[in-house]
Amino acid sequence: MPLPDSLPWMDSVDAKMARANEHREALYAESGVWFEGTKRNFILKTNGREAWLVHYVEDSFPPIRLGVLLGECVFNMRSAMDNLVCGLVRTKDGYNAKCAHTQFPICATEETWKKNWKKDLNGVEPAAQRMIRDLQPCFRMPSSTEDDPLSVLNVLCNSDKHRAITLTLAYSHDLTVRVHGKDAKVHEVRSLKPLYTGDVHTIPLDIDPATIQPSARVETRGTEVLIIREIGPWGDRPVWAVLGQLYEYVRDQVIIPFKPFFAPPLGVSKSDQER
């Protein structure tokens, strides 16, 4: 059954974008459940002269399923773009078009574009070909093609196809530790950088050691985020923020601008166009 309100030949594009969004929302929801079950430890230490806090997380590595959800999200977005090209071909030739070897190119260099665009976009009308050209990172962001959203999408998709995308947990920069000392004061310490799980962290405390002996109450608050372990243009941004940006870019800058090519001519029904 075609999706409601989908234009001819756009059904699979819309379905895969919808599926990508489902995976993105599932990743956010399931990571929240995992965070709730993760035990974070904050232990006060002193040698009589100095005081510090030792922080570590038990079972610190996210379940592989969260990485799979990330991979499925980027795969569906990338696949939707390839389906878009096939749809553009079929608006002209109908089901007779096999779309063999066609795809939505993502080119970091002008040389790659010149070498492949005719094969990738074979059967696509010239106006649409020009629009796809203008979306290429090598023409849109020639000085920093790796930062282009399509380049980021391509890297994540290829990484997932060839190896698991590894996620890690980090406290964001707003981690705050409050130590209730024996001096009846609350000493507050803020972390200036994310604290990655899988490591043991030592946080110095500017507190008289005598005020925390033999023990003191420790309170913490902060925002827990999943980030992509591999180094890339996404930096330390939460993975759902990265996926959200990619989803909106593909939807608003790639999919929607091409929809006029799929609208049936005036007086021609959708069923007539699909024959």
ABEGO torsion letter per residue (X at the ends): XBBBGBBBGAAAAAAAAAAAAAAAAAAAAAAAAAAAABBBBBBBBBAGABBBBBBBBBGABBBAAAAAAAAAAAAAAAAAAAAAAAAAAAAAAEAABAGBGBBBBBBABAAAAAAAAAAAABGBBAAAAAAAAAABAAAABAABAAABAAAAAAAAAAAAAABBBBBBBBBBAABBBBBBBAAGBBBBBBBABBBBBGBBBBBBBBBBAAAAOABBBBBBBEBBBBBBABBBAAEABBAAAAAAAAAAAAAAAAAAAAAAAABBBBGBBAAAAAX
